[in-house]
Amino acid sequence: MSVIYDYYDGSQVFQFLSTRIGLPLDLVNFLIAQIAALYVARLFRKPLRFASTGFRHSVCLIIGLVMGYFCFGKQAIHLSVLPMMSYALINASPRHIIGNIVLAASMLYLSCLHLHRQIYHTADYTLDITGPLMVITQRVTSLAYELQDSINKREINSNSTSHNSDDPYNVEVEKIPSPLEYFAYTLAFQTLMCGPVVFYNDYIKFIEGPRKSKGDNVALEPSPRLAVLYKVAGSFAAAILYLTLAKKYSLSVLEELNDPTSEVSQSWSALYLLWYAHLCILVVRCKYYHAWLLSEAICNNSGMGFNGYDSEGKPKWDKMSNIDVIGFELAQNFRAALASWNKNTNTWLRSIAYSRGGRACRTARVYGLSAVWHGFHPGYYLTFFAGGLFTLTARKVRAVVRPVFLDNGPKKLFYDLLTFITTRVAMTYATVPFVLLHLGPSLAFYGKFYYSLHFIAIGALLMPLEKKHSSNGAMKNELPPVFSKDMSDNVSAQEINGETGKLKMS
């Protein structure tokens, strides 16, 4: 049974504002920190654009430390301890296994904090130090593996099942960063609070920028103003939707499934329950959209995230991105949804787990690492099991069934509509335990459907596969889904508060 400590260790300066607007203090602090970061980020494109690299590193680091202490108080010490421990291991470990060592140590440290949070959690606040630590873990482990790959290049090239050196996700770093470079990278304020993960070479390119004087002719990147405005508008629209609908479609209703005498258990049909759960998960996703889009806007406003031009010559500001809202919501199949959700975390998992080792265990490695990275609530593991099963099933169905519908337009349209609906149902079914967290209500939810989607997926895996479709190149690189815990915890009637309602965005 969890021991509840009723306190919040972050800044109390804006308690009056929290009381006036009716939002928890920790969320008020989070919003103030992120909005301040959005304004400060612009300095990197104007007065600090031609500043020295050391000064730009220092500004990123100092603001990150201030933000961490403002939001987490004394708990912010963990934001320094984990990077310091990892940096010591990077310098002391053999280079050919440096990534493995840093991954094991950082995941152990993060896991201890996950367990502490699960046992000694608080009842009155939702912002949790493990959220930023999940982001820092991604940064230190990706850097360690990039250093490991630089020394193991010959071995990697000779072992095609280990890691493909031509893989675009395989990026090498030749030398260990200086202390200032390293700590500024791990604690940079732009993505400290809720990601997305920024890889070391991308961060260094941002910091170095143009190294000429203002009077010289320097090719400048296009202005990110429109991208920033679009993402800020989308972020606040998602926040408004969440605050408007959170009480109407509260996950606390689904928790009543664990009570056999409740109205939900006795009178709700399975079809209505699925529809209600779909709306609940949609509301929860609005929290993700709000936090991730605002974080992307901060990155773009500082000059991070430019990704070239599209086919129409328009600038793309999506390199530092975790979400394509339209792509996910309108996805016609599992693969398209996965490509649009938690994108940079998928890239991290591909680099750390999917592309290393034998092909046979790729999916298991991805889900295993992602599960431990999120924590130890039973709901996470039920979701990852269902997600892994549905991933394998989607590949099989795509290979066996899809070719039958490609011979004419109406049949293809019917197939797209059918897979769109199936994807929505499967996503809802799989992710409900993830946001409920606890075993009892999660199993009660699945029990209401008699675990039917699990059995359907297993049956689909038994379909015979013709050889001519088994080597679909588009499918063999499909990465399993990743459900980020960031903002997916319990939603109570008090808007974002809840007994286990932690706000975690990575």
Legacy VTK file of the C-alpha trace (Angstrom):
# vtk DataFile Version 3.0
C-alpha trace
ASCII
DATASET POLYDATA
POINTS 506 float
0.000 0.000 0.000
1.366 3.404 -0.937
2.403 5.860 1.747
1.068 9.323 0.936
3.073 12.456 1.686
1.062 15.600 1.193
3.561 18.229 0.098
5.012 19.986 -2.896
8.669 20.993 -2.786
8.707 23.512 -5.639
8.468 27.287 -5.402
5.567 28.730 -3.392
5.857 32.231 -4.884
2.802 31.848 -7.110
0.511 30.225 -4.551
-1.805 33.235 -4.792
-2.170 32.709 -8.534
-2.841 28.997 -8.046
-5.613 29.812 -5.574
-7.145 32.452 -7.813
-7.332 30.397 -11.024
-8.048 27.043 -9.353
-5.102 25.089 -10.750
-2.621 23.135 -8.614
0.526 25.077 -7.728
2.848 22.587 -9.397
1.056 22.991 -12.733
1.077 26.768 -12.363
4.844 26.599 -11.818
5.237 24.328 -14.825
3.302 26.688 -17.085
5.172 29.756 -15.817
8.511 28.015 -16.375
7.609 26.930 -19.900
6.168 30.305 -20.916
9.257 32.048 -19.532
11.422 29.589 -21.476
9.483 30.414 -24.640
10.363 34.096 -24.313
13.966 33.528 -23.212
14.529 31.118 -26.124
14.263 34.002 -28.585
17.499 35.454 -27.197
19.408 32.634 -28.915
18.260 33.866 -32.332
18.915 37.545 -31.714
21.438 38.962 -29.205
23.050 35.576 -28.439
23.208 34.315 -32.002
26.820 35.411 -32.442
27.888 34.913 -28.820
30.689 32.502 -28.030
29.846 28.818 -27.782
30.890 28.787 -24.135
28.480 31.583 -23.298
25.606 29.908 -25.150
26.330 26.638 -23.324
26.370 28.483 -20.005
23.048 30.207 -20.622
21.361 26.889 -21.513
22.789 25.263 -18.384
22.020 28.057 -15.918
18.436 28.515 -17.086
17.912 24.745 -16.956
19.146 24.585 -13.356
16.970 27.541 -12.323
13.906 25.971 -13.954
14.570 22.659 -12.242
14.869 24.232 -8.797
11.825 26.458 -9.380
9.620 23.479 -10.258
11.054 20.769 -7.976
12.883 22.427 -5.084
15.287 20.128 -3.250
14.327 17.213 -5.500
16.154 18.996 -8.321
19.390 17.562 -6.909
18.597 14.427 -8.906
18.843 16.473 -12.110
22.525 16.945 -11.313
23.343 13.597 -9.725
22.293 11.455 -12.688
24.338 13.434 -15.270
27.358 13.563 -12.927
27.241 9.811 -12.356
26.915 9.169 -16.089
29.764 11.567 -16.938
32.053 9.820 -14.463
31.197 6.472 -16.076
31.766 7.871 -19.563
35.265 8.952 -18.583
36.135 5.817 -16.615
34.542 3.002 -18.633
36.101 1.097 -21.537
34.967 2.850 -24.707
33.818 -0.322 -26.463
31.120 -0.960 -23.797
30.548 2.576 -22.558
26.960 2.681 -23.810
26.015 -0.563 -22.081
27.454 0.613 -18.760
25.806 4.038 -18.837
22.478 2.506 -19.881
22.539 0.028 -16.986
23.565 2.636 -14.398
21.170 5.372 -15.511
18.231 2.975 -15.796
19.002 1.641 -12.301
19.042 5.179 -10.890
15.825 6.079 -12.684
14.180 2.836 -11.562
14.974 3.567 -7.910
13.191 6.912 -8.212
10.261 5.288 -10.005
9.908 2.816 -7.130
10.227 5.564 -4.533
7.507 7.522 -6.279
5.294 4.441 -6.496
5.675 3.651 -2.776
5.913 7.141 -1.302
3.795 9.156 -3.671
2.032 12.433 -2.973
-1.676 13.077 -3.176
-1.819 16.744 -4.017
0.524 17.425 -6.897
1.086 16.034 -10.352
4.518 17.286 -11.425
7.166 14.644 -10.781
10.971 14.792 -10.866
11.122 11.480 -12.729
9.706 13.212 -15.830
12.835 15.331 -16.498
15.009 12.415 -15.382
13.475 10.258 -18.099
14.539 12.900 -20.626
18.046 13.135 -19.126
18.335 9.341 -19.243
17.621 9.463 -22.974
20.315 12.100 -23.469
23.118 10.460 -21.470
22.488 7.001 -22.914
22.263 8.221 -26.514
25.526 10.136 -26.097
27.233 7.118 -24.515
26.202 4.849 -27.377
27.304 7.425 -29.936
30.738 7.411 -28.278
30.719 3.605 -28.184
29.802 3.407 -31.863
32.688 5.670 -32.832
35.207 3.245 -31.326
33.373 0.098 -32.435
32.850 1.177 -36.039
34.797 -1.652 -37.627
33.153 -4.291 -35.476
29.708 -2.836 -36.169
30.279 -2.784 -39.915
31.305 -6.426 -39.877
28.244 -7.557 -37.904
25.066 -6.722 -39.780
22.816 -8.119 -37.050
24.319 -5.862 -34.422
23.997 -2.368 -35.763
23.863 -1.000 -39.250
26.415 1.781 -39.723
24.354 3.088 -42.624
21.301 3.427 -40.406
20.353 7.114 -40.183
19.750 6.605 -36.462
23.385 5.582 -35.941
25.216 8.837 -35.198
28.772 8.826 -33.919
30.509 11.235 -31.528
34.274 11.112 -31.817
35.372 12.624 -28.492
34.060 12.950 -24.964
32.500 16.394 -24.472
34.015 18.870 -22.037
32.202 19.250 -18.683
30.512 22.462 -19.832
29.393 20.927 -23.141
28.140 17.799 -21.412
26.167 19.371 -18.573
24.731 22.091 -20.798
23.566 19.376 -23.176
21.960 17.212 -20.486
20.304 20.138 -18.663
19.464 22.487 -21.549
16.298 24.348 -20.600
14.566 24.027 -23.997
13.591 20.386 -23.479
14.392 19.712 -19.826
10.829 19.579 -18.542
9.060 17.409 -21.108
11.388 16.606 -23.985
11.644 15.858 -26.816
15.031 14.196 -26.531
17.728 16.163 -28.370
20.708 14.215 -29.659
24.181 15.517 -28.955
25.259 16.383 -32.501
22.012 18.302 -33.089
22.551 20.231 -29.870
26.143 21.107 -30.788
25.068 22.310 -34.239
22.523 24.564 -32.565
25.086 25.957 -30.124
27.807 26.577 -32.708
25.555 28.197 -35.292
27.262 30.779 -37.533
30.705 31.625 -36.236
31.189 34.808 -38.254
30.727 38.398 -37.177
27.470 40.233 -37.705
28.826 42.173 -40.638
29.755 39.090 -42.663
27.455 37.487 -45.192
26.096 34.433 -43.388
23.439 32.094 -44.739
20.766 32.231 -42.047
18.028 29.735 -41.364
14.474 30.857 -42.151
12.485 32.444 -39.360
10.606 29.945 -37.165
7.954 32.527 -36.283
5.077 30.831 -38.092
6.017 27.413 -36.730
6.211 28.834 -33.199
2.842 30.578 -33.486
1.219 27.456 -34.911
2.563 25.239 -32.134
1.751 27.667 -29.333
-1.804 28.005 -30.653
-2.142 24.224 -30.882
-0.718 23.820 -27.383
-3.170 26.173 -25.754
-6.095 24.817 -27.763
-5.247 21.357 -26.409
-5.022 22.758 -22.862
-8.435 24.387 -23.175
-9.950 21.163 -24.512
-8.458 19.220 -21.639
-9.627 21.602 -18.929
-13.075 21.730 -20.504
-13.580 17.976 -20.906
-11.494 16.424 -18.094
-14.372 16.366 -15.612
-16.919 15.140 -18.142
-14.754 12.237 -19.307
-12.808 11.388 -16.176
-10.768 8.235 -15.824
-12.092 7.934 -12.288
-15.249 6.512 -13.875
-13.249 3.683 -15.434
-11.694 2.943 -12.045
-15.191 2.005 -10.852
-14.987 -1.087 -13.049
-13.110 -2.654 -10.159
-16.263 -2.363 -8.043
-18.817 -5.004 -9.138
-21.658 -3.011 -7.523
-20.973 0.206 -9.488
-23.240 1.422 -12.267
-20.376 1.126 -14.778
-19.865 -2.547 -13.970
-23.528 -3.486 -13.887
-25.275 -1.461 -16.585
-22.752 -0.226 -19.146
-22.519 -2.269 -22.323
-19.117 -3.156 -23.709
-19.710 -0.969 -26.764
-20.593 2.107 -24.683
-17.666 1.456 -22.366
-15.330 1.364 -25.358
-16.741 4.652 -26.657
-16.399 6.314 -23.242
-12.854 4.998 -22.870
-11.987 6.328 -26.333
-13.150 9.815 -25.303
-11.245 9.576 -22.009
-8.030 8.647 -23.793
-8.603 11.444 -26.303
-8.852 13.924 -23.413
-5.671 12.530 -21.867
-3.886 12.928 -25.203
-4.716 16.636 -25.068
-2.296 16.885 -22.117
0.420 15.359 -24.265
-0.380 17.690 -27.137
-0.298 20.749 -24.890
3.054 19.950 -23.300
4.824 18.595 -26.365
3.721 21.357 -28.738
4.742 24.023 -26.234
8.130 22.372 -25.799
8.595 22.194 -29.577
7.736 25.897 -29.796
10.460 26.650 -27.228
12.991 24.672 -29.269
12.013 26.384 -32.514
11.996 29.845 -30.964
15.613 29.348 -29.892
16.614 28.107 -33.351
16.503 24.361 -32.708
14.649 21.980 -34.963
15.130 23.280 -38.517
14.936 20.242 -40.786
15.391 21.617 -44.295
12.654 22.310 -46.821
9.770 20.238 -48.093
8.969 19.528 -51.747
7.191 22.883 -52.035
10.151 24.827 -50.679
8.580 25.526 -47.299
10.819 25.312 -44.202
10.305 22.350 -41.892
10.733 22.872 -38.149
10.099 19.301 -37.041
13.507 17.868 -36.161
12.897 18.367 -32.432
9.432 16.893 -32.385
7.503 14.272 -30.479
4.075 14.539 -32.034
2.290 14.985 -35.347
-1.234 15.565 -34.057
-3.035 15.345 -37.396
-0.947 12.377 -38.489
-1.814 10.461 -35.337
-5.492 11.329 -35.103
-6.147 10.546 -38.773
-3.870 7.529 -39.051
-5.372 4.751 -41.164
-3.210 2.026 -39.709
-1.051 1.178 -36.719
2.161 1.958 -38.540
1.102 5.488 -39.495
-0.013 6.147 -35.913
3.310 4.944 -34.513
5.237 7.143 -36.923
3.366 10.202 -35.626
3.450 9.528 -31.883
6.363 10.110 -29.507
8.659 10.392 -32.504
11.984 11.280 -30.895
11.508 8.666 -28.188
10.938 6.139 -30.963
14.204 7.310 -32.499
15.952 6.840 -29.156
14.515 3.346 -28.732
15.498 2.452 -32.276
19.065 3.565 -31.640
19.413 1.996 -28.179
17.408 -1.224 -28.457
15.880 -1.951 -31.855
18.995 -1.712 -34.042
21.350 -3.542 -31.672
21.558 -7.300 -31.261
19.765 -10.032 -33.159
16.672 -9.431 -35.247
14.621 -12.079 -33.436
14.331 -10.096 -30.181
13.972 -6.575 -31.539
10.374 -6.063 -30.453
11.006 -7.588 -27.020
14.043 -5.329 -26.478
12.110 -2.209 -27.407
9.158 -3.019 -25.166
11.374 -4.183 -22.312
13.473 -1.012 -22.297
10.462 1.247 -22.743
8.558 -0.469 -19.930
11.370 -0.125 -17.395
12.022 3.448 -18.549
8.401 4.332 -17.744
8.256 2.687 -14.330
6.702 -0.274 -12.582
2.960 0.277 -12.401
1.198 -2.888 -13.638
-0.874 -0.921 -16.137
2.227 -0.035 -18.132
3.099 -3.690 -18.633
-0.417 -4.664 -19.641
-0.289 -1.911 -22.261
3.132 -2.907 -23.537
2.087 -6.536 -23.807
-1.031 -5.603 -25.762
0.937 -3.109 -27.852
3.565 -5.687 -28.745
0.915 -8.231 -29.640
-1.000 -5.741 -31.784
2.229 -4.631 -33.483
3.033 -8.168 -34.601
-0.585 -8.705 -35.638
-0.686 -5.476 -37.656
2.402 -6.546 -39.599
0.895 -9.945 -40.322
-2.489 -8.572 -41.379
-0.893 -5.918 -43.557
1.155 -8.565 -45.324
-1.713 -11.053 -45.789
-4.856 -8.947 -46.171
-3.841 -5.621 -47.666
-2.814 -6.928 -51.138
-6.351 -8.257 -51.619
-7.781 -4.706 -51.534
-5.298 -2.975 -53.827
-6.782 -3.951 -57.194
-9.392 -1.154 -57.329
-10.237 2.175 -55.712
-13.464 1.358 -53.803
-11.945 -1.720 -52.203
-8.876 0.275 -51.175
-11.097 2.996 -49.695
-13.037 0.378 -47.738
-9.773 -1.117 -46.477
-8.488 2.304 -45.366
-11.730 3.065 -43.521
-11.733 -0.341 -41.853
-8.122 -0.035 -40.714
-8.739 3.515 -39.461
-11.535 2.301 -37.183
-9.544 -0.765 -36.148
-6.552 1.384 -35.246
-8.669 3.666 -33.058
-10.230 0.686 -31.268
-6.907 -1.078 -30.764
-5.195 2.073 -29.461
-7.979 2.689 -26.943
-8.084 -0.941 -25.839
-4.307 -1.076 -25.383
-3.786 2.258 -23.621
-6.549 2.248 -20.998
-4.411 0.233 -18.506
-1.552 2.647 -19.159
-3.514 5.588 -17.791
-5.329 3.623 -15.072
-1.959 2.367 -13.775
-3.321 -0.190 -11.324
-3.935 -3.871 -11.946
-7.495 -4.234 -10.637
-9.348 -1.701 -12.824
-7.172 -2.568 -15.822
-8.064 -6.256 -15.674
-11.700 -5.330 -15.038
-11.668 -3.235 -18.215
-10.251 -6.081 -20.284
-12.617 -8.495 -18.586
-15.595 -6.432 -19.747
-14.542 -7.395 -23.299
-13.595 -10.960 -22.316
-10.053 -10.172 -23.551
-11.509 -10.483 -27.033
-8.997 -8.257 -28.829
-6.131 -10.254 -27.352
-7.620 -13.491 -28.694
-8.415 -11.931 -32.087
-4.818 -10.717 -32.376
-3.436 -14.130 -31.473
-5.753 -15.755 -34.029
-4.617 -13.334 -36.713
-1.006 -14.285 -36.039
-1.871 -17.862 -36.983
-2.899 -16.862 -40.509
-0.651 -18.392 -43.193
1.778 -15.927 -44.725
2.653 -16.129 -48.396
6.344 -15.691 -49.127
5.816 -13.024 -51.738
4.421 -10.712 -49.069
6.674 -11.662 -46.174
9.582 -9.446 -47.136
7.709 -6.185 -47.314
10.480 -3.656 -46.916
8.130 -1.055 -45.564
7.249 -3.311 -42.658
10.593 -4.700 -41.650
11.691 -1.327 -40.327
8.447 -0.712 -38.460
9.191 0.244 -34.878
6.811 -0.987 -32.185
4.608 1.603 -30.476
5.893 3.557 -27.532
3.490 4.945 -24.968
5.149 7.745 -23.037
4.120 8.080 -19.454
4.665 11.792 -19.357
1.149 13.009 -18.926
-0.797 9.788 -18.964
-1.416 9.216 -15.284
-4.719 9.326 -13.422
-7.150 12.163 -14.063
-9.429 12.859 -11.124
-12.448 15.086 -10.760
-10.168 17.893 -9.612
-9.005 18.430 -13.185
-5.376 17.331 -13.241
-5.023 16.256 -9.602
-5.207 12.657 -8.519
-3.786 10.206 -6.044
-1.246 8.997 -8.559
-1.683 11.826 -11.024
1.868 12.744 -11.932
2.636 14.957 -14.853
5.493 13.429 -16.826
6.432 14.643 -20.213
9.273 13.271 -22.194
LINES 1 507
506 0 1 2 3 4 5 6 7 8 9 10 11 12 13 14 15 16 17 18 19 20 21 22 23 24 25 26 27 28 29 30 31 32 33 34 35 36 37 38 39 40 41 42 43 44 45 46 47 48 49 50 51 52 53 54 55 56 57 58 59 60 61 62 63 64 65 66 67 68 69 70 71 72 73 74 75 76 77 78 79 80 81 82 83 84 85 86 87 88 89 90 91 92 93 94 95 96 97 98 99 100 101 102 103 104 105 106 107 108 109 110 111 112 113 114 115 116 117 118 119 120 121 122 123 124 125 126 127 128 129 130 131 132 133 134 135 136 137 138 139 140 141 142 143 144 145 146 147 148 149 150 151 152 153 154 155 156 157 158 159 160 161 162 163 164 165 166 167 168 169 170 171 172 173 174 175 176 177 178 179 180 181 182 183 184 185 186 187 188 189 190 191 192 193 194 195 196 197 198 199 200 201 202 203 204 205 206 207 208 209 210 211 212 213 214 215 216 217 218 219 220 221 222 223 224 225 226 227 228 229 230 231 232 233 234 235 236 237 238 239 240 241 242 243 244 245 246 247 248 249 250 251 252 253 254 255 256 257 258 259 260 261 262 263 264 265 266 267 268 269 270 271 272 273 274 275 276 277 278 279 280 281 282 283 284 285 286 287 288 289 290 291 292 293 294 295 296 297 298 299 300 301 302 303 304 305 306 307 308 309 310 311 312 313 314 315 316 317 318 319 320 321 322 323 324 325 326 327 328 329 330 331 332 333 334 335 336 337 338 339 340 341 342 343 344 345 346 347 348 349 350 351 352 353 354 355 356 357 358 359 360 361 362 363 364 365 366 367 368 369 370 371 372 373 374 375 376 377 378 379 380 381 382 383 384 385 386 387 388 389 390 391 392 393 394 395 396 397 398 399 400 401 402 403 404 405 406 407 408 409 410 411 412 413 414 415 416 417 418 419 420 421 422 423 424 425 426 427 428 429 430 431 432 433 434 435 436 437 438 439 440 441 442 443 444 445 446 447 448 449 450 451 452 453 454 455 456 457 458 459 460 461 462 463 464 465 466 467 468 469 470 471 472 473 474 475 476 477 478 479 480 481 482 483 484 485 486 487 488 489 490 491 492 493 494 495 496 497 498 499 500 501 502 503 504 505
